[in-house]
Structure formats: structure tokens, C-alpha cells
Amino acid sequence: MTPGGKRVTMVAAVAENGVIGLGGKIPWHLPEDFAHFKQTTSGHILILGRTTHEGIGKPLPDRTTIVLTRDPDWRGEGVYVAPTLPDALTLADTMPGDVMIGGGAVVYEAALPYADAQVISEVHAAPEGDTHYPEFSRSRWREVSREPRDGFDIVTWERVFACGGSA
């Protein structure tokens, strides 16, 4: 959750071997998953790392985008900028919608302790990659839905709240 209590959801497509990227690109082409990402994140606040945002090339429509960057001089047209994830979450509390974390790997890793849910497209492939989704303790998460699609399953995980421990 954000400091103000907004729901935080991590949205990612992850291969069987944990890969999410290769050379700054997604190593598969699943148009239905892109449509799912759009449907899931539209109308909400999308937090992206600078590299991920630059790889997309522009702010995505129907979303408020916050870009994380440590470069104090970086500016992006049509986006908000924050130096850290906690700063981005505080900023998100002033905006309408829930918070959607869209990557990359460093942002997913930082967001995991704040996340209430994960919506993961489990891609039925094991491509070569240099970027991976963070490991998370399955005992701290409960699978609440699984929707089989052509080439992937959309799996929703909800955090199991318990005292102590890590994500």
C-alpha cells in the first residue's frame, strides 16, 4: 500500500524461467497480453523506471505515469518524475486511481514490499534474457485466479497479511 492507503498492484509478463526482458526488449510477442496490460492499467497511476519508460517511448494513454529516475535533471513530456519509489507512492496518493507497477526489474524489486497484489502473465516459454522478475515467497501470497490464454496464463496473486517476514 501507499503511505495514504492506496492499493499497489505489480503487473508483469514473466517467462517460466523468470525472464522479463532481453536487451531492453520483451523477448516474445503476445498481442493479447499487451491488451491485457492496457485493460488492467488504464484509468490508474502507472509507475515505471526511466529505462522502461524510454523503451516505450511515450506516456501510455489513459494512465497517469510516474517515472522513477535518480537523474535530477531528467524530464519527460506528459509524465511526473520521482527520485525514489517511496516518493512516487506519496505523489500517487494525490492522484485518482490505484497504483500499477509496470517495471522494470529494479522497480519491481523495490515495489514488492509495498504490493498488495501481483497480476502476472505467466508466459509459456523460457527465452534467453538478461532481466528477471524478482523472486517472491509463495507462502506470503495466495493465488486467487488463473485465466488460461493462448501462450500464457494471467495469474492474480494477493498478499497474505501476517506478522513479520518479507515479501
RARA-V17727 format. One record per residue. N is the residue number from 1. RES is the residue in one small letter. PSI is psi in whole degrees, -180 to 180 (* if undefined). D_FIRST is the distance of its C-alpha to the first C-alpha in Angstrom with 1 decimal. Layout:
[[N,RES,PSI,D_FIRST] [N,RES,PSI,D_FIRST]]
This chain:
[[1,m,155,0.0] [2,t,168,3.8] [3,p,-32,6.5] [4,g,1,7.6] [5,g,11,5.3] [6,k,147,5.4] [7,r,139,5.1] [8,v,123,5.3] [9,t,130,8.8] [10,m,130,11.4] [11,v,122,14.8] [12,a,157,17.9] [13,a,125,21.5] [14,v,128,22.6] [15,a,167,26.2] [16,e,-28,27.5] [17,n,12,28.0] [18,g,-4,24.4] [19,v,138,25.8] [20,i,-11,23.8] [21,g,162,26.4] [22,l,117,29.8] [23,g,34,31.1] [24,g,6,28.2] [25,k,161,28.9] [26,i,125,27.7] [27,p,32,30.5] [28,w,166,30.9] [29,h,104,31.4] [30,l,88,29.8] [31,p,-35,29.9] [32,e,-32,28.4] [33,d,-38,25.2] [34,f,-42,25.1] [35,a,-39,25.5] [36,h,-43,22.7] [37,f,-45,20.4] [38,k,-48,21.6] [39,q,-41,21.2] [40,t,-37,17.6] [41,t,-17,16.4] [42,s,139,18.9] [43,g,4,17.9] [44,h,-177,14.4] [45,i,124,13.2] [46,l,120,14.3] [47,i,125,13.6] [48,l,151,16.7] [49,g,159,18.6] [50,r,-46,21.9] [51,t,-42,24.1] [52,t,-45,22.3] [53,h,-46,22.5] [54,e,-32,26.2] [55,g,-33,26.9] [56,i,-39,26.0] [57,g,-12,28.1] [58,k,163,26.7] [59,p,139,23.7] [60,l,140,23.1] [61,p,155,24.1] [62,d,22,22.0] [63,r,148,18.8] [64,t,123,17.6] [65,t,131,17.6] [66,i,124,16.2] [67,v,130,18.2] [68,l,128,17.5] [69,t,144,20.9] [70,r,-7,22.4] [71,d,108,25.5] [72,p,-15,25.7] [73,d,-6,28.4] [74,w,136,26.8] [75,r,143,26.5] [76,g,138,25.8] [77,e,129,27.2] [78,g,15,24.9] [79,v,159,21.6] [80,y,157,19.5] [81,v,139,19.5] [82,a,145,17.3] [83,p,-24,18.5] [84,t,162,15.4] [85,l,-45,11.9] [86,p,-38,10.6] [87,d,-41,13.1] [88,a,-40,12.1] [89,l,-38,8.5] [90,t,-43,10.4] [91,l,-42,12.9] [92,a,-30,10.8] [93,d,-19,10.1] [94,t,1,13.9] [95,m,156,14.3] [96,p,149,14.6] [97,g,166,12.8] [98,d,171,9.7] [99,v,128,8.7] [100,m,127,11.0] [101,i,121,11.8] [102,g,9,15.6] [103,g,-179,16.9] [104,g,-156,19.1] [105,a,-43,19.1] [106,v,-39,18.1] [107,v,-42,15.0] [108,y,-45,14.1] [109,e,-45,14.9] [110,a,-34,12.8] [111,a,-21,9.7] [112,l,-44,10.2] [113,p,-21,8.8] [114,y,-16,5.2] [115,a,139,6.1] [116,d,-26,6.3] [117,a,159,9.6] [118,q,131,12.5] [119,v,103,15.4] [120,i,124,18.2] [121,s,107,21.7] [122,e,106,23.8] [123,v,129,26.8] [124,h,68,30.1] [125,a,164,31.5] [126,a,68,31.5] [127,p,163,32.4] [128,e,145,33.0] [129,g,160,30.1] [130,d,2,29.0] [131,t,132,25.2] [132,h,150,23.2] [133,y,145,19.7] [134,p,147,18.3] [135,e,145,19.3] [136,f,150,16.9] [137,s,112,17.9] [138,r,-24,18.8] [139,s,-16,19.0] [140,r,0,15.3] [141,w,149,14.8] [142,r,127,16.9] [143,e,122,18.6] [144,v,-19,18.5] [145,s,155,20.7] [146,r,121,23.1] [147,e,105,25.1] [148,p,136,28.1] [149,r,-179,29.2] [150,d,103,32.0] [151,g,-5,31.2] [152,f,163,27.6] [153,d,139,25.4] [154,i,117,22.0] [155,v,127,19.9] [156,t,128,16.6] [157,w,138,14.8] [158,e,141,12.2] [159,r,138,10.8] [160,v,113,13.2] [161,f,124,11.9] [162,a,162,14.7] [163,c,137,15.7] [164,g,180,16.0] [165,g,-178,16.3] [166,s,174,14.6] [167,a,*,12.7]]
